[in-house]
Amino acid sequence: MSAKKPLVVVTRKLPDVVETRMMELFDARLNDSDAPFTTDQLKAAMAEADVLVPTVTDRIDADIIAAGGERLKLIASFSNGVDHIDLAAAKAKGIIVTNTPGVLTEDTADMTMTLILAVARRVSEGERLLRDGHWQGWSPTFMLGSRLWGKRLGIVGMGRIGSAVARRARGFGLSIHYHNRHRVDPDVELELEATYWESLDAMLARMDIVSINCPRTPATFHLLSARRLKLLRPTAILVNTSRGEVIDEEALTRLLVEHGIAGAGLDVFEREPLVNSQLLALDRVVVLPHMGSATLEGRVDTGQRVILNIKTFVDGHRPPDRVVDTLL
């Protein structure tokens, strides 16, 4: 890169401290309105920028990447996941792609436990009843939920977030089970007292609670298919803080309507921001607007990681969080 400050186009509103630092270091074009870029706006940004900073709401497909100008050499995504970017198209065009791994682990794990507790103890249902003025007072059989202590938790995807969920869950007396592409280190299994299941089907059929913590990849699309969802116990709880596409949402909705499982806690949806209206109508479902990583600390940490990737690249070095590397 030249000594001139690179033009960095940011597609969404970021925390002030992050935007201020970007303005200091780069020729940063910010999005004060926070309105998502249209396809034409994304193409225009790709055509003139040195660096694009998209978020998970931006679909950077092959057509948009093809609009990239000669100056564009880095897509520094403000996200851990990169399923919104066509990585093969980026590599073919000589564009490096970076992400921000690890910064949202603890926040997402916190939200996973929040949803587990909220569904098991009927928290949202109780709050709605109280706010609507329908509470008639305490009763021995009123709003009975499920105890967590002694239950089995099956984690689908024992990566950073899955492991962080397991550490929290042990404090609530849950027995830890997991399914992963590869078995984790024996020391980690020992620390978490975790049981590995090579067969996802076998694990699902035996768990009281299932937490989805795997990334969205072609291999995990509808990993929890209609067939697999039917393996769950009628008393089971399903929680998803990963990506909505990992679960067949239509099949899950039917299962919940038919009382095939006890409840679900969902922070992500297959076609978000659209949510199946039947899910919204069910008392046994806790729904949140994709806020699992939504802490100020997490957003600032993410922004600082984006800045580090850009600054390293501008200085002529390889960014530390490369997902696509064209410099080999």
N, C-alpha and C positions, 0 to 999 in steps of 0.2 A: 504494500500500500504506500501511497505517497505521503508526504508530510502534511498535506491538506487534510483537515478533519473529514472522516468519511460520513456520507449521508446515511443515517440510520432511521428507517421508517418504523414506527411503533404502531401496531394496529389497534390497540385498546388502551384505555386509561390505566395507568399503573400508579402505585403509591407515590406521593409527592417526593419523598426522599430518593426514590429510584429515578424518577424523571429529572429531578434536579441534577443528579450526578451524571446522567446521560447528556444533559445539556452542557455540562462542564467539559465532558470528554469528547463528545462527538457533535456533528451537525445533526442534531436529533429533531425529527419531525414527529410531534406527539399528536395523539388523538384526544383532545379535550372533551369531545362530546361523548366518548365511549361507545358510540354507535358502531356495530360491527361493519367492517368493510364489505362493500358489494364485490362481486366478481370483477367488475370493471375497475374498481378502486384498487383491488389487489394486483391486477395486471399492471396498472399504471405505476404502483409502488415498485413492483418487480422490475419494471423497465428502467427506472431511474435511480434506484437505491444502490448503495454499496452493500448494505446489510439490511435484511428484513427481520423484524422481531414480531412474529405472529403469536397467537395463543391457540388454545384447543378449539376455539370457535371458528377459526379460519381453516377452510379446506384448501390446502395447497396441493392441488392435483396436477397432473401432467400438463394440462392445458395452461394453467396459470404459470407453472415453472417455465414453459416454453416462451412465455412473454418476458422472461427475465433478460435484462440488458447485459452487455459485456461487463459492466461494472459490478454486477451482483455476484459475489463469491461466497457469501455466508448467509444462511438462514439460522438465526439464533433464537430458537423457540423458547417462549416464556411458559415452559411446561416440562413435566417429567416424561409424559407419554408423547410419542411422535406419530401416532396412527392417523393424524390429520394431514400428514405430509407424505407425498409420493416420493419415497426415498430413492427408488430406482431411477426415477426421472431426474431427481436432483443430482445424483451421482453421474448420470449420463451427460448432464450439462456442466459438470465441473463445479457444482455448488456444495460447499461443506454445510452440514446440518449439525447443530448442537442442541442439547436439551439441558435440563437442570435436575439431575438425579439426586435423590437423598434428602432434599430440603423439605419435602412435605410428608415425610414418613411418620413423624410423631403426631402431626395434626390429623392425618387421615386415620391413624390407628385410634386416636381419641374418639373420632366420630364413629368409627366402627363399634367401639364399645358402647358409645351413647345409643346407637341404634339397637344393639343387642338388649341393653337394659330397657329401652323405651318400649320395645315390642313385648319382651317377656313380662314386664310389669304394667303394661297397658297405659303408659304415661300419657300419650297424646289423647287417647280415648277419654281418660279421666279428666284431663284439662278441658277438653271440649265440653264435656258434661257439666263441669263446674261453671265455665264461662257462659254456657247457654242457660244457666239457672235451673238445671234439672236435678241438682244434688239434694237428696232428702235426708242426709245424715248418715252416720256410720252404721254399718251392719256387718255381722260376722261373715256373711257370704257375698258382700258387695265388692265388685271389681277385683275378683280373684285372678291373679296372674300366676307366673311360674317362677320358682326359685332357680337361681343360677348355680348355686353351690352343688357340686357333684354331677353336673351335666357334662356331656361330651360336646366339644366344639371341633368341628371339622373345617380346616382352613384350606381353601383352594388357591394355591400360590404362596409358597413359603419363601418369599423374597424379603426385601427390607420391611415392607409394610406388614406382610403376613407374620413375620417374626416379632415385630413390635406389638401386633395384636395379641400374639401368644403370650408375650411377657405380661401384658395387662390382664389377660384372661386368667392366668394362673393365680393372680391376686384375688380373683373372684371365686376361686375354687373350681374352675373348669378344668376338665381333663382335655389335653391338647392332642389333636390328631391332624394330619395334613396329607395332602396330595400335591405333588410337584413334578415337573418334568424330570428333575434329578433329585435324588435324596440329598438332604443337607448334610453338612459336616457332622460327624458323630458328637463332637463337643457341643454343638448347638442343640442337637437332639437331647443330649444329656442335661444341658442347662434348662431346657424347656420341658423336660420329661415328655417329649413328643413322640407319638406313634406314627410311623410312616405307612401309608397305604399306596401300593403301586397301582391298584385298581381304584379309579375314582368312583365307579359304580358301587363297589363294595363299601367304600367309606360313606357315601351318601346315604345308603340304606340303614346305617347304624348310628347316625349322629342326631343329637338333639338340636344343635344349632349349626348352621353352615354359613361361613363367611367367605365371600368372593373377594380375593385380593390379587388376582393374576392380571397381567397386562392384556390389553386388547391387541391381538394379533390375528392373522388369518386362521391360525390353528385354534384360537380360543373363541372365535365367533360362534355363538350359540353352543358353547361348551356345555352349558346346562340346557340341553334340548328338552323337548316335551317328554321324550322317553326317560331321560335322566331325572327330570323333576318328579316324575311319578314314583321314583325310587324312594323319595323322602318319606319319612314317617308322618302320619297325620298330626302328630304333636310337635313336629319340627318347626323351627324358625329359620328363615333365609334372610341374610343381610348382604347387600351389595354396595360397596364404596369404590369399586373399580371402574368399569365401563358398562353401560347398559347393554351393549351388544353381546356381552358374554352370556346373557340369559335370554332365552326365547320369551320375550315379554308377553306375547299373546298367550302362550301356553301357561306361563306363570299366573296370569290373570284368571284364566279358566280354572286353574287349580285352586286358587284362593276363593273364587266365587263358589266353587263346589266343596269348600272346606276340606280340600285335600291335604293342606298343611295348616299349622296353627296361626301363622302370621309371617309378615315380611317387613324388613326395614330397607328402604331404597333411597339412596342419595343420587343415583344415576339412572338414566332411562334410555331405551333403545333409540328413540327418535326425538330426544330432547332438543328444544324445550317443550315439545309436545308430550303429554302424559295421558295414558289411557284413562278415560273418565271413570271406568269401572274400578280402577285401582283407587282413585280419589274417594270413591264412595264407600270403601270398605273400612270399618273400624279397626280391623286387625292388621292394617297396613300403615306403617309410619313412612311418610314421604317427605323428602327434603330437596331443595332446589340446587343440587350439585354444589354443596358447600362443605364437603369433607375436608378440603385443604384451606378453607377460608379463615385464616387468621392473619392479622397484620404482620406478625413476625414471619410467618411463612411466605407471604407475598413479598416482603422486603428481602428475605433471604433468596427467593427465586430471582428477583430483579438483580441482586448483587452477583448472582451466578451468571446471569445473562451478560452483565457488564464485563465480568471477568473473561468470558468466552470471546466477546467482541474485542476487548482491549488486547488480549493475547494475540488474536488474529491480526489486528491492526499493527501490532509491534513485530509482525513477521514470524510468529511462532505458531505451533499447532494448538488450537483451543483444547482445554482439558476434557471437555464433555462431548467429544465428537461421536455422533451416531453415523454420519456419512463423512468419510475422510477421503478427499481427492488429492491429498498431498503425498501419498505414499509413493 
